Amino acid sequence: MALSVHIIPALSDNYIYLLVADNGEAVGLVDPGDAAPVIKAIDRRNLSLSHIFITHHHQDHVAGIPALKQRFAPHITGPKAEQDKITDLDQTVAAGDVLDFAGHRIEVIDTPGHTAGHIAFWFPDDGVLFAGDTLFALGCGRLFEGTPTQMWKSLLALRALPPETQVYCGHEYTLSNARFARSIDPDNAALRDRAHVIEGQRARGLATIPTTIGEEQATNPFLRADDPSLKQHLDMADADPAAVFAEIRQRKDAT
């Protein structure tokens, strides 16, 4: 059974993901913040939308739901902890829940921090993760509703996934994330090499997504708050990783 993922750019820097299972047996979306580009992409492929998956309640991830619901009547799944903030949900899920998408297993991972009820969708058999605004390429989401400890725990849960897992995140922030990462981790050769690749991709207007868990383990400072070399560079060698993460997040917020 084949699962294909198509990137739909939206708004200023959002990515919506179109999921096509088995040549159109099921067609899904992740976080449709805008209906217009989605409808265009679906019509161009002569498909019909059957499912929508929502990671969190922010408008740039849910604003397209009403128009898509009216046009296609898809089944909409979202976080149980945020059901009062998201309209038109047909199903709510939380950590440990398992979904089926035309034979493709989806496991729900709780990832609070960016919002209080944020979730991620992991397709273990396909090696694909939809991380919303929890984990970005070389970054992570701002802490609008959660604490640094919550976010660090969420990131650890994602970091523990197989390294070959492809990560699809909610925004194209990678170039600015790379610049920040290099400012606090200047001796990381893998990060330096990756930053050069990213600069070339963005210069050509290419998406830097998907990344992989393995790439993020090696180069994303927000996943490396327990790494001795990074802690030493931040003069926090003896600090708790959650405190190191909080410091990194605070520095990024100030840039």
Buried (B, 14 or more C-beta within 10 A) or exposed (E): EEBEBEBBBBBEEBBBBBBBBEEBEBBBBBBBBBBEBBBEBBEEEEBBBBBBBBBBBBEBBBBBBEBBBEBBEBBBBBBBBBBEBBEBBEBBBEBEBEBEBBEBEBBBBBBBBBBBBBBBBBBBEBBBBBBBBBBBBBBBBBBEBBBBBBBBBBBBBBBEBEEEBBBBBBBBBBBBBBBBBBEBBEEBEEBBEBBEEBBEBBEEEEBBBBBBBBBBBBBBBBBBBBBEEBBEBBEBEEBBBBBBBBBBBEBBEEE
